[in-house]
Structure formats: C-alpha cells, structure tokens
Amino acid sequence: MTLTRTHLFGFVGLVALAFALYWAKAEAQAVREKVLVLQEEVDTERRAVRTLEAELTWVERPDRLEAAATRKLGLVPMTAERIATLDDIDQIAPLRAATPNAANAQTMAPTDAEQKPTVPVADKPKAVAAKLAPITTVVGR
C-alpha cells in the first residue's frame, strides 16, 4: 500500500488537531484552577468584610460609646439642667466690649427707662460655670 499525499496531509492534520485539543484542554484546566483560587480569595475577603462589619457594629454600640465617653473622657449625658440660656453665657463670656475710657462709659450707660427691672436674688439663674463639666476636644483618629 502506498501513501499518497492526501493520506499524509490527513495524518498530519489529525495529529495537529489532537495536539490542539490537548493544548486547549490543558489551558481550560489552568484557567479553571485559577478561577477556583480567585473564588477562594473572594470568599476569604467576604468573610473578612463580614467579620469587620460585625466588629464595627459591636464597637459603635451606643451603650458602649456612652460608657467609654464617661470613663475615658469624663463626659456625661446632656440633661435639661445643663442647657444654658443666653444670659448665662453672657455671664461667663460677656459679648459686650469693655469701655476703653470713662467718657465713653457715660455715653454708653443705660438710662432709667432702659434699665431692666431688678430680679430678686432667689430668682437669678445659678452660675453656669459650676454646672458645666470640662470640655475635651479630640482631633483626628
């Protein structure tokens, strides 16, 4: 039996197709393994994110924050007694400028009609400075 060119090209083509099929299968397997590795990394990162979200939820609990603010910063919850009026603030830090000399003091002195009626001592507001706790400012994280 003699081999013709057609048989030779057919045999070479068949070998080339078998090699291409083997190569494609090997590439598909490598890609599949890479996808599995990446999927495992994604799952690991998702678990880490869920863990961090749970920790953040735990850390941001209002009762824990209130206790930490009281313990470490000396802060206390706001009560109605701690709310200051404008007059109380004016007693602590006057908004009116001091008069530079006596001549201006006479021109700025209120007349009898402008003066407020006197308030009995018992009705005057208490000093706000005694009620306020020290303020601590925290900058940054």
Residue pairs with C-beta under 8 A, 6 or more apart in sequence:
58 64
66 77
69 75
70 76
73 136
73 138
74 133
74 134
74 136
75 133
75 136
76 133
81 131
82 131
82 132
84 92
84 128
84 131
84 132
85 125
87 125
88 125
88 127
88 128
89 128
90 96
91 127
91 128
92 128
92 129
99 105
99 108
